[in-house]
């Protein structure tokens, strides 16, 4: 696909209060997707020159790449971005998000770079081997936990140490924050939001599965 055809597609403008146009690159193709129309390099340039959102799908890159590493670069050229948070498994994507080092790195970059207000976050995942409602809850809660863990870190102090050239102090503090009592804060957050704490949500999902889902054809 060339830029002329894309320009024709995006020629019709819509109210950004209701619709934000974006382009989403992909590294691989599966089945009918074996022809993929946009590489990362092409769509990054297109998004910058056309003032569109660049959608970064965490499952659309090589397993050795991390989307978190790309944020500080793309945010220099784009006002806003869209994150499609999923979990890639080799050459497949959209698996249920787990609380992984990669997810935490993404949350830390959003917080440390002060990018949250400029980032739209979407979640999309499937796994036919587990309850779909549970998949949605697990992924959503894990993303919220990662953001909470990043927000609880002393970002101001870390910036101060780095600006002062105290890289030893910065490393020491980065290691200390790994054992912050985020679990207690998360439980308090759940209680304040009037949602189940711990795995109590799973009982509600199983009850829904028994009383509603099991009766569907």
MARKEMI-115659 format. One line per 5 residues: number of its first residue (from 0); their letters; for each residue x, y, z of N, C-alpha, C. Coordinates in nm, 2 decimals, decimal comma. Example, Ala and Ser with C-alpha at 12.3 -4.5 7.8 and 13.67 -1.06 7.14 Angstrom:
BEGIN
0) AS) 1,32:-0,57:0,78:1,23:-0,45:0,78:1,32:-0,33:0,78  1,28:-0,22:0,71:1,37:-0,11:0,71:1,29:0,00:0,79;
//
This chain:
BEGIN
0) XXXXX) 0,09:-0,12:0,00:0,00:0,00:0,00:0,09:0,12:0,00  0,06:0,22:-0,09:0,14:0,34:-0,10:0,07:0,45:-0,03  0,14:0,56:-0,01:0,08:0,67:0,07:-0,04:0,74:0,00  -0,04:0,73:-0,14:-0,16:0,79:-0,21:-0,29:0,72:-0,17  -0,29:0,59:-0,17:-0,41:0,52:-0,13:-0,45:0,54:0,01;
5) XXXXX) -0,35:0,55:0,10:-0,38:0,58:0,24:-0,43:0,72:0,25  -0,38:0,82:0,18:-0,43:0,95:0,18:-0,58:0,96:0,14  -0,62:0,87:0,04:-0,75:0,87:0,00:-0,84:0,81:0,11  -0,79:0,71:0,18:-0,87:0,65:0,29:-0,89:0,75:0,40  -0,79:0,83:0,43:-0,81:0,92:0,55:-0,85:1,06:0,50;
10) XXXXX) -0,90:1,07:0,38:-0,94:1,20:0,33:-1,07:1,26:0,40  -1,16:1,17:0,44:-1,27:1,21:0,51:-1,24:1,23:0,66  -1,26:1,35:0,70:-1,22:1,39:0,84:-1,34:1,37:0,93  -1,32:1,33:1,06:-1,42:1,31:1,15:-1,39:1,39:1,28  -1,49:1,41:1,36:-1,48:1,48:1,49:-1,39:1,40:1,58;
15) XXXXX) -1,28:1,45:1,62:-1,18:1,38:1,70:-1,24:1,35:1,84  -1,35:1,41:1,88:-1,41:1,37:2,01:-1,47:1,24:2,00  -1,49:1,19:1,88:-1,56:1,06:1,86:-1,47:0,96:1,79  -1,37:1,00:1,71:-1,29:0,91:1,63:-1,15:0,96:1,61  -1,05:0,88:1,65:-0,91:0,92:1,63:-0,85:0,82:1,53;
20) XXXXX) -0,81:0,87:1,41:-0,75:0,78:1,31:-0,61:0,74:1,35  -0,58:0,61:1,33:-0,44:0,57:1,36:-0,40:0,46:1,26  -0,27:0,44:1,25:-0,22:0,33:1,17:-0,14:0,24:1,26  -0,15:0,11:1,23:-0,09:0,01:1,31:0,00:-0,08:1,23  0,13:-0,08:1,26:0,23:-0,17:1,19:0,22:-0,31:1,24;
25) XXXXX) 0,27:-0,40:1,16:0,28:-0,54:1,20:0,40:-0,60:1,14  0,46:-0,69:1,22:0,59:-0,75:1,17:0,56:-0,88:1,09  0,45:-0,95:1,12:0,42:-1,08:1,07:0,29:-1,09:1,01  0,26:-1,20:0,94:0,12:-1,23:0,89:0,08:-1,37:0,91  -0,04:-1,39:0,93:-0,10:-1,53:0,96:-0,22:-1,55:0,87;
30) XXXXX) -0,22:-1,66:0,79:-0,33:-1,69:0,71:-0,36:-1,58:0,61  -0,49:-1,53:0,62:-0,53:-1,42:0,53:-0,45:-1,29:0,55  -0,38:-1,29:0,66:-0,30:-1,16:0,69:-0,16:-1,17:0,64  -0,14:-1,27:0,55:0,00:-1,29:0,50:0,05:-1,17:0,42  -0,05:-1,09:0,37:-0,01:-0,97:0,31:-0,04:-0,86:0,40;
35) XXXXX) 0,07:-0,80:0,46:0,05:-0,70:0,56:0,09:-0,56:0,50  0,01:-0,46:0,51:0,03:-0,34:0,43:0,12:-0,24:0,49  0,16:-0,25:0,62:0,24:-0,15:0,67:0,35:-0,20:0,77  0,47:-0,16:0,74:0,58:-0,19:0,83:0,59:-0,08:0,93  0,66:-0,11:1,04:0,68:-0,01:1,15:0,74:0,12:1,09;
40) XXXXX) 0,85:0,10:1,01:0,92:0,22:0,96:0,82:0,31:0,87  0,75:0,24:0,78:0,66:0,31:0,69:0,55:0,38:0,77  0,48:0,31:0,86:0,37:0,37:0,93:0,42:0,48:1,03  0,53:0,47:1,09:0,59:0,57:1,18:0,60:0,70:1,10  0,66:0,69:0,98:0,68:0,81:0,90:0,55:0,87:0,85;
45) XXXXX) 0,45:0,78:0,82:0,32:0,82:0,77:0,25:0,89:0,88  0,25:0,84:1,00:0,18:0,90:1,12:0,24:1,04:1,15  0,37:1,05:1,14:0,43:1,18:1,17:0,39:1,28:1,07  0,40:1,25:0,94:0,37:1,35:0,84:0,22:1,38:0,82  0,14:1,29:0,86:-0,01:1,31:0,85:-0,08:1,34:0,98;
50) XXXXX) 0,00:1,36:1,09:-0,06:1,39:1,22:-0,16:1,29:1,26  -0,13:1,17:1,24:-0,22:1,06:1,29:-0,16:0,99:1,41  -0,25:0,91:1,48:-0,19:0,83:1,59:-0,12:0,71:1,54  -0,01:0,68:1,60:0,06:0,56:1,57:0,02:0,46:1,67  -0,03:0,34:1,63:-0,07:0,24:1,72:0,04:0,14:1,73;
55) XXXXX) 0,09:0,12:1,85:0,19:0,03:1,88:0,13:-0,09:1,95  0,13:-0,21:1,88:0,07:-0,33:1,94:0,19:-0,41:2,00  0,18:-0,44:2,13:0,29:-0,51:2,20:0,31:-0,65:2,15  0,21:-0,70:2,07:0,23:-0,83:2,01:0,27:-0,84:1,87  0,30:-0,72:1,81:0,33:-0,71:1,67:0,48:-0,69:1,63;
60) XXXXX) 0,57:-0,71:1,73:0,71:-0,69:1,70:0,79:-0,82:1,73  0,91:-0,81:1,69:1,00:-0,93:1,71:1,01:-0,96:1,86  1,02:-1,09:1,90:1,02:-1,12:2,04:1,14:-1,06:2,12  1,24:-1,01:2,05:1,35:-0,95:2,12:1,33:-0,80:2,13  1,23:-0,74:2,07:1,20:-0,60:2,08:1,10:-0,57:2,19;
65) XXXXX) 1,11:-0,46:2,25:1,02:-0,41:2,35:0,96:-0,28:2,31  0,83:-0,27:2,31:0,76:-0,15:2,28:0,80:-0,03:2,37  0,83:-0,06:2,50:0,86:0,04:2,60:0,98:0,12:2,55  1,08:0,05:2,48:1,20:0,12:2,43:1,17:0,22:2,32  1,06:0,21:2,26:1,02:0,29:2,14:0,95:0,42:2,19;
70) XXXXX) 0,89:0,42:2,31:0,81:0,53:2,35:0,89:0,67:2,35  1,00:0,67:2,41:1,08:0,79:2,42:1,12:0,85:2,29  1,12:0,77:2,18:1,16:0,81:2,05:1,03:0,87:1,98  0,93:0,79:1,97:0,81:0,83:1,90:0,74:0,95:1,96  0,75:0,97:2,09:0,69:1,08:2,16:0,75:1,21:2,13;
75) XXXXX) 0,87:1,21:2,07:0,94:1,33:2,03:0,87:1,39:1,90  0,80:1,31:1,83:0,75:1,35:1,70:0,60:1,34:1,69  0,53:1,27:1,79:0,39:1,26:1,78:0,32:1,32:1,91  0,21:1,39:1,89:0,14:1,45:2,01:0,09:1,34:2,10  0,03:1,23:2,03:-0,03:1,12:2,11:-0,01:0,99:2,03;
80) XXXXX) -0,02:0,88:2,11:-0,01:0,75:2,05:-0,12:0,66:2,10  -0,14:0,55:2,04:-0,23:0,45:2,08:-0,15:0,32:2,11  -0,17:0,27:2,23:-0,11:0,14:2,27:-0,21:0,03:2,27  -0,18:-0,07:2,19:-0,27:-0,19:2,19:-0,19:-0,30:2,27  -0,23:-0,31:2,40:-0,16:-0,40:2,49:-0,21:-0,54:2,48;
85) XXXXX) -0,13:-0,63:2,43:-0,16:-0,77:2,43:-0,03:-0,84:2,46  -0,03:-0,98:2,45:0,09:-1,05:2,48:0,12:-1,14:2,36  0,23:-1,11:2,30:0,28:-1,19:2,19:0,34:-1,32:2,23  0,31:-1,43:2,16:0,38:-1,56:2,18:0,44:-1,60:2,04  0,57:-1,58:2,04:0,64:-1,59:1,91:0,57:-1,51:1,80;
90) XXXXX) 0,52:-1,58:1,70:0,46:-1,51:1,58:0,31:-1,50:1,59  0,26:-1,50:1,71:0,11:-1,48:1,73:0,10:-1,38:1,84  -0,02:-1,31:1,84:-0,04:-1,20:1,94:-0,18:-1,22:2,00  -0,21:-1,12:2,08:-0,34:-1,11:2,14:-0,37:-1,22:2,24  -0,27:-1,26:2,31:-0,29:-1,36:2,42:-0,31:-1,28:2,55;
95) XXXXX) -0,37:-1,34:2,65:-0,41:-1,27:2,78:-0,28:-1,21:2,84  -0,30:-1,08:2,88:-0,19:-1,01:2,93:-0,15:-1,06:3,07  -0,02:-1,09:3,09:0,02:-1,13:3,22:0,11:-1,02:3,28  0,13:-1,02:3,41:0,20:-0,92:3,48:0,35:-0,95:3,46  0,40:-0,92:3,35:0,54:-0,96:3,31:0,63:-0,84:3,32;
100) XXXXX) 0,76:-0,87:3,31:0,86:-0,76:3,31:0,84:-0,66:3,19  0,79:-0,72:3,08:0,77:-0,63:2,96:0,65:-0,54:2,99  0,55:-0,59:3,05:0,43:-0,50:3,09:0,47:-0,39:3,19  0,55:-0,43:3,29:0,59:-0,33:3,39:0,68:-0,23:3,32  0,77:-0,27:3,23:0,86:-0,18:3,16:0,78:-0,08:3,08;
105) XXXXX) 0,67:-0,12:3,02:0,58:-0,03:2,95:0,52:0,07:3,04  0,47:0,02:3,15:0,40:0,11:3,25:0,51:0,21:3,30  0,63:0,17:3,34:0,73:0,25:3,39:0,77:0,36:3,29  0,78:0,33:3,16:0,81:0,43:3,06:0,70:0,53:3,05  0,58:0,49:3,05:0,47:0,58:3,04:0,47:0,68:3,16;
110) XXXXX) 0,50:0,63:3,28:0,50:0,72:3,40:0,62:0,80:3,40  0,74:0,74:3,38:0,86:0,82:3,40:0,88:0,93:3,29  0,82:0,90:3,17:0,83:0,99:3,06:0,72:1,09:3,06  0,62:1,08:3,16:0,51:1,17:3,17:0,42:1,16:3,04  0,40:1,04:2,99:0,33:1,02:2,87:0,18:0,97:2,89;
115) XXXXX) 0,14:0,95:3,01:0,01:0,90:3,03:-0,10:0,98:2,97  -0,10:1,11:2,98:-0,20:1,20:2,93:-0,20:1,20:2,78  -0,09:1,16:2,72:-0,08:1,16:2,57:-0,10:1,02:2,51  -0,14:0,92:2,59:-0,15:0,79:2,54:-0,29:0,73:2,56  -0,34:0,67:2,45:-0,46:0,60:2,46:-0,43:0,45:2,47;
120) XXXXX) -0,49:0,38:2,56:-0,45:0,24:2,58:-0,58:0,15:2,56  -0,56:0,05:2,47:-0,66:-0,04:2,44:-0,61:-0,18:2,47  -0,70:-0,27:2,51:-0,67:-0,41:2,54:-0,75:-0,50:2,45  -0,69:-0,61:2,40:-0,75:-0,70:2,31:-0,68:-0,83:2,32  -0,75:-0,93:2,36:-0,68:-1,06:2,37:-0,79:-1,17:2,37;
125) XXXXX) -0,75:-1,29:2,34:-0,84:-1,41:2,33:-0,76:-1,53:2,37  -0,83:-1,63:2,42:-0,78:-1,76:2,45:-0,90:-1,85:2,47  -0,93:-1,93:2,37:-1,05:-2,01:2,37:-1,04:-2,12:2,48  -0,92:-2,14:2,54:-0,91:-2,25:2,64:-0,95:-2,20:2,78  -0,98:-2,07:2,80:-1,02:-2,02:2,93:-1,15:-1,94:2,91;
130) XXXXX) -1,21:-1,91:3,02:-1,33:-1,83:3,03:-1,30:-1,69:2,97  -1,38:-1,64:2,88:-1,35:-1,51:2,81:-1,37:-1,40:2,91  -1,46:-1,40:3,00:-1,48:-1,29:3,09:-1,36:-1,29:3,18  -1,31:-1,41:3,23:-1,19:-1,41:3,31:-1,07:-1,36:3,24  -1,06:-1,39:3,11:-0,95:-1,33:3,03:-0,95:-1,18:3,03;
135) XXXXX) -1,06:-1,12:3,01:-1,08:-0,98:3,02:-1,04:-0,92:3,15  -1,09:-0,98:3,26:-1,06:-0,94:3,39:-0,91:-0,95:3,43  -0,85:-1,06:3,40:-0,71:-1,09:3,43:-0,62:-0,98:3,36  -0,65:-0,96:3,23:-0,57:-0,87:3,15:-0,58:-0,73:3,20  -0,70:-0,69:3,22:-0,73:-0,55:3,27:-0,67:-0,52:3,41;
140) XXXXX) -0,68:-0,62:3,50:-0,63:-0,60:3,63:-0,47:-0,60:3,63  -0,42:-0,68:3,54:-0,27:-0,68:3,53:-0,22:-0,55:3,48  -0,28:-0,49:3,38:-0,24:-0,36:3,33:-0,25:-0,25:3,44  -0,36:-0,25:3,51:-0,38:-0,16:3,62:-0,27:-0,18:3,73  -0,24:-0,30:3,76:-0,14:-0,33:3,86:0,00:-0,27:3,81;
145) XXXXX) 0,03:-0,29:3,69:0,16:-0,24:3,64:0,16:-0,09:3,64  0,06:-0,02:3,61:0,05:0,12:3,62:0,06:0,17:3,76  0,00:0,10:3,85:0,01:0,13:3,99:0,15:0,12:4,04  0,21:0,01:4,01:0,35:-0,02:4,05:0,44:0,09:4,00  0,42:0,14:3,88:0,50:0,25:3,82:0,47:0,38:3,89;
150) XXXXX) 0,35:0,41:3,92:0,31:0,53:3,98:0,36:0,54:4,13  0,38:0,43:4,19:0,42:0,43:4,33:0,57:0,45:4,34  0,64:0,44:4,23:0,79:0,46:4,24:0,82:0,60:4,25  0,93:0,64:4,32:0,97:0,77:4,35:1,04:0,84:4,22  0,95:0,86:4,12:1,01:0,91:3,99:1,08:1,04:4,01;
155) XXXXX) 1,03:1,13:4,09:1,10:1,26:4,11:1,24:1,24:4,17  1,25:1,16:4,26:1,39:1,13:4,32:1,48:1,06:4,22  1,43:0,97:4,14:1,51:0,91:4,04:1,56:1,01:3,94  1,47:1,10:3,90:1,51:1,21:3,80:1,62:1,30:3,86  1,60:1,33:3,99:1,70:1,41:4,06:1,84:1,34:4,07;
160) XXXXX) 1,84:1,22:4,10:1,97:1,14:4,10:2,03:1,14:3,97  1,95:1,11:3,86:2,01:1,10:3,73:2,06:1,24:3,68  1,99:1,35:3,71:2,03:1,48:3,67:2,16:1,52:3,74  2,17:1,47:3,86:2,29:1,50:3,94:2,41:1,41:3,91  2,39:1,32:3,82:2,50:1,23:3,78:2,53:1,12:3,88;
165) XXXXX) 2,44:1,10:3,98:2,45:1,00:4,08:2,39:0,87:4,03  2,46:0,80:3,94:2,40:0,68:3,88:2,41:0,57:3,98  2,50:0,57:4,08:2,50:0,47:4,18:2,38:0,48:4,27  2,34:0,60:4,31:2,22:0,62:4,39:2,10:0,58:4,31  2,10:0,61:4,18:1,98:0,58:4,10:1,96:0,43:4,09;
170) XXXXX) 2,07:0,35:4,07:2,06:0,21:4,06:2,02:0,15:4,19  2,07:0,20:4,30:2,03:0,15:4,44:1,88:0,17:4,46  1,83:0,29:4,42:1,69:0,31:4,44:1,60:0,23:4,35  1,65:0,21:4,23:1,57:0,12:4,13:1,56:-0,02:4,19  1,66:-0,07:4,26:1,65:-0,20:4,31:1,56:-0,20:4,44;
175) XXXXX) 1,56:-0,09:4,51:1,48:-0,09:4,63:1,33:-0,09:4,60  1,29:-0,02:4,49:1,15:-0,01:4,46:1,09:-0,14:4,41  1,17:-0,24:4,38:1,12:-0,37:4,34:1,05:-0,44:4,45  1,07:-0,40:4,57:1,01:-0,47:4,68:0,91:-0,38:4,76  0,87:-0,27:4,69:0,77:-0,19:4,76:0,64:-0,26:4,78;
180) XXXXX) 0,57:-0,24:4,89:0,45:-0,31:4,92:0,33:-0,27:4,84  0,34:-0,30:4,71:0,23:-0,26:4,62:0,10:-0,34:4,63  0,12:-0,46:4,68:0,00:-0,55:4,70:-0,10:-0,48:4,79  -0,05:-0,43:4,90:-0,15:-0,37:5,00:-0,22:-0,25:4,94  -0,14:-0,17:4,86:-0,20:-0,05:4,80:-0,31:-0,10:4,69;
185) XXXXX) -0,28:-0,20:4,62:-0,37:-0,26:4,52:-0,50:-0,30:4,59  -0,49:-0,37:4,70:-0,60:-0,42:4,77:-0,69:-0,31:4,82  -0,62:-0,20:4,87:-0,70:-0,08:4,91:-0,77:-0,02:4,79  -0,70:-0,01:4,68:-0,76:0,05:4,56:-0,89:-0,03:4,52  -0,88:-0,16:4,52:-0,99:-0,25:4,49:-1,11:-0,22:4,58;
190) XXXXX) -1,08:-0,22:4,71:-1,18:-0,19:4,81:-1,25:-0,06:4,79  -1,17:0,04:4,76:-1,22:0,18:4,73:-1,31:0,19:4,61  -1,28:0,10:4,51:-1,35:0,09:4,39:-1,47:0,00:4,40  -1,48:-0,07:4,51:-1,59:-0,16:4,54:-1,59:-0,28:4,44  -1,47:-0,33:4,42:-1,45:-0,45:4,33:-1,38:-0,56:4,42;
195) XXXXX) -1,39:-0,68:4,38:-1,34:-0,79:4,46:-1,19:-0,78:4,48  -1,14:-0,82:4,60:-1,00:-0,82:4,63:-0,94:-0,95:4,61  -0,82:-0,96:4,56:-0,75:-1,09:4,54:-0,82:-1,17:4,43  -0,84:-1,30:4,46:-0,91:-1,38:4,36:-1,06:-1,39:4,38  -1,11:-1,31:4,47:-1,26:-1,31:4,49:-1,34:-1,29:4,37;
200) XXXXX) -1,28:-1,21:4,27:-1,35:-1,18:4,15:-1,38:-1,31:4,07  -1,30:-1,41:4,08:-1,31:-1,54:4,01:-1,44:-1,61:4,05  -1,48:-1,60:4,17:-1,60:-1,66:4,22:-1,72:-1,60:4,14  -1,72:-1,47:4,12:-1,83:-1,40:4,05:-1,83:-1,44:3,90  -1,71:-1,46:3,84:-1,70:-1,50:3,70:-1,76:-1,64:3,69;
205) XXXXX) -1,72:-1,73:3,78:-1,77:-1,87:3,77:-1,92:-1,88:3,79  -1,97:-1,79:3,88:-2,11:-1,79:3,90:-2,18:-1,74:3,77  -2,13:-1,64:3,71:-2,18:-1,60:3,58:-2,17:-1,70:3,47  -2,07:-1,78:3,47:-2,05:-1,88:3,38:-2,15:-1,99:3,40  -2,18:-2,02:3,52:-2,28:-2,13:3,55:-2,42:-2,09:3,53;
210) XXXXX) -2,45:-1,96:3,56:-2,59:-1,92:3,55:-2,63:-1,85:3,42  -2,53:-1,81:3,35:-2,56:-1,74:3,22:-2,49:-1,80:3,10  -2,36:-1,81:3,10:-2,29:-1,86:2,98:-2,32:-2,00:2,95  -2,34:-2,09:3,05:-2,37:-2,23:3,02:-2,50:-2,26:2,96  -2,59:-2,16:2,96:-2,73:-2,17:2,91:-2,73:-2,13:2,76;
215) XX) -2,62:-2,07:2,71:-2,62:-2,02:2,57:-2,59:-2,14:2,48  -2,65:-2,13:2,36:-2,62:-2,23:2,26:-2,48:-2,22:2,21;
//
